[in-house]
Amino acid sequence: MDYRQEGKHGFVVYIPSMHSPEMAPDGHHAVTIYTIAPNNLGKGSWDERREEMSRKLIAEAEKYIPDLNKNTVVRLIVTPDDFKNRTHLKHHAFGGVAPVMGKKGLPHQTPFENLWFIGAQSESGAGMNNVMEGVWRAIKKMDNL
Ligand SMILES: Cc1cc2nc3c(=O)[nH]c(=O)nc-3n(C[C@H](O)[C@H](O)[C@H](O)COP(=O)(O)OP(=O)(O)OC[C@H]3O[C@@H](n4cnc5c(N)ncnc54)[C@H](O)[C@@H]3O)c2cc1C
């Protein structure tokens, strides 16, 4: 997929308030729209282009959800730079950490007694299934000590 298509080749719409109504005030929904995007833009920075990129993505989403922009009460834009800052990573990737061929994340079992390392940056790798299975494997290892 060419990630420079700015949402034209696909995006995800996730509505958490469908299963957790408390995530939006009565009569409203919380709607997350996201697409694959590069860490660094070819032209300009995420800070300079965050509004433009968000407008473009909403325009794509409006083809399926008419008047989405007009009816938006609160809008929060999160760019790859925001993810990098939040997670203290130099390179954010979909799922958390950019995989490097032949390299594993940090092992669950650390050299420190009773300190275990789990999650997307651990040996399990990123993604819900990997993280959950990694936790399961770490707990099995703890049980066998
Ligand atoms: C936009 C997006 C879409 C994704 N979609 C998918 C998908 O469709 N399928 C899939 O498999 N994976 C998906 N992923 C990846 C998946 O969400 C992650 O790989 C996974 O959640 C990582 O789990 P984790 O437990 O390592 O971290 P997180 O789920 O990030 O959990 C870490 C938790 O620690 C908390 N925390 C951080 N610092 C502190 C602190 N100092 N004190 C206390 N708490 C703290 C955070 O608030 C957070 O709740 C997606 C990721 C993103 C960003």
The ligand as a MOL file (V3000), in Angstrom:
LIG
                    3D

  0  0  0     0  0            999 V3000
M  V30 BEGIN CTAB
M  V30 COUNTS 53 58 0 0 0
M  V30 BEGIN ATOM
M  V30 1 C -4.0120 3.4900 16.2670 0
M  V30 2 C -3.6110 2.0620 16.6080 0
M  V30 3 C -4.3640 1.0240 16.1240 0
M  V30 4 C -4.0330 -0.2770 16.4470 0
M  V30 5 N -4.8030 -1.2960 15.9570 0
M  V30 6 C -4.4970 -2.5720 16.2390 0
M  V30 7 C -5.3070 -3.6320 15.7610 0
M  V30 8 O -6.2990 -3.4300 15.0480 0
M  V30 9 N -4.9430 -4.9100 16.0860 0
M  V30 10 C -3.8360 -5.1840 16.8650 0
M  V30 11 O -3.5580 -6.3480 17.1400 0
M  V30 12 N -3.0850 -4.1750 17.3470 0
M  V30 13 C -3.3710 -2.8890 17.0710 0
M  V30 14 N -2.5970 -1.8680 17.5460 0
M  V30 15 C -1.4240 -2.2140 18.3580 0
M  V30 16 C -1.7870 -2.5510 19.7880 0
M  V30 17 O -2.7380 -1.6080 20.2830 0
M  V30 18 C -0.5070 -2.4870 20.6450 0
M  V30 19 O 0.5290 -3.2920 20.0850 0
M  V30 20 C -0.8000 -2.9940 22.0620 0
M  V30 21 O -1.8750 -2.2580 22.6320 0
M  V30 22 C 0.4400 -2.8220 22.9230 0
M  V30 23 O 0.1150 -3.2780 24.2140 0
M  V30 24 P 0.9630 -2.8280 25.4610 0
M  V30 25 O 0.3500 -3.4950 26.6430 0
M  V30 26 O 2.4210 -3.0190 25.1890 0
M  V30 27 O 0.7750 -1.2390 25.5350 0
M  V30 28 P -0.5860 -0.3110 25.7740 0
M  V30 29 O -1.7620 -1.0770 25.2720 0
M  V30 30 O -0.1730 0.9690 25.1800 0
M  V30 31 O -0.6460 -0.2770 27.3390 0
M  V30 32 C 0.2360 0.4810 28.1150 0
M  V30 33 C -0.5760 1.0810 29.2500 0
M  V30 34 O 0.3180 1.6560 30.2020 0
M  V30 35 C -0.2080 2.9050 30.6100 0
M  V30 36 N 0.9040 3.7090 31.1000 0
M  V30 37 C 1.8910 4.3010 30.3890 0
M  V30 38 N 2.7470 4.9360 31.2060 0
M  V30 39 C 2.3060 4.7320 32.4580 0
M  V30 40 C 2.7740 5.1430 33.7450 0
M  V30 41 N 3.8720 5.8550 33.9080 0
M  V30 42 N 2.0670 4.7590 34.8240 0
M  V30 43 C 0.9590 3.9940 34.6890 0
M  V30 44 N 0.4620 3.5840 33.5060 0
M  V30 45 C 1.1380 3.9490 32.4080 0
M  V30 46 C -0.8720 3.4670 29.3620 0
M  V30 47 O -1.8340 4.4420 29.7170 0
M  V30 48 C -1.5100 2.2070 28.7810 0
M  V30 49 O -2.7950 1.9570 29.2930 0
M  V30 50 C -2.9190 -0.5450 17.2580 0
M  V30 51 C -2.1530 0.5030 17.7610 0
M  V30 52 C -2.4970 1.8030 17.4360 0
M  V30 53 C -1.6830 2.9360 18.0140 0
M  V30 END ATOM
M  V30 BEGIN BOND
M  V30 1 1 1 2
M  V30 2 1 2 3
M  V30 3 2 2 52
M  V30 4 2 3 4
M  V30 5 1 4 5
M  V30 6 1 4 50
M  V30 7 2 5 6
M  V30 8 1 6 7
M  V30 9 1 6 13
M  V30 10 2 7 8
M  V30 11 1 7 9
M  V30 12 1 9 10
M  V30 13 2 10 11
M  V30 14 1 10 12
M  V30 15 2 12 13
M  V30 16 1 13 14
M  V30 17 1 14 15
M  V30 18 1 14 50
M  V30 19 1 15 16
M  V30 20 1 16 17
M  V30 21 1 16 18
M  V30 22 1 18 19
M  V30 23 1 18 20
M  V30 24 1 20 21
M  V30 25 1 20 22
M  V30 26 1 22 23
M  V30 27 1 23 24
M  V30 28 2 24 25
M  V30 29 1 24 26
M  V30 30 1 24 27
M  V30 31 1 27 28
M  V30 32 2 28 29
M  V30 33 1 28 30
M  V30 34 1 28 31
M  V30 35 1 31 32
M  V30 36 1 32 33
M  V30 37 1 33 34
M  V30 38 1 33 48
M  V30 39 1 34 35
M  V30 40 1 35 36
M  V30 41 1 35 46
M  V30 42 1 36 37
M  V30 43 1 36 45
M  V30 44 2 37 38
M  V30 45 1 38 39
M  V30 46 1 39 40
M  V30 47 2 39 45
M  V30 48 1 40 41
M  V30 49 2 40 42
M  V30 50 1 42 43
M  V30 51 2 43 44
M  V30 52 1 44 45
M  V30 53 1 46 47
M  V30 54 1 46 48
M  V30 55 1 48 49
M  V30 56 2 50 51
M  V30 57 1 51 52
M  V30 58 1 52 53
M  V30 END BOND
M  V30 END CTAB
M  END
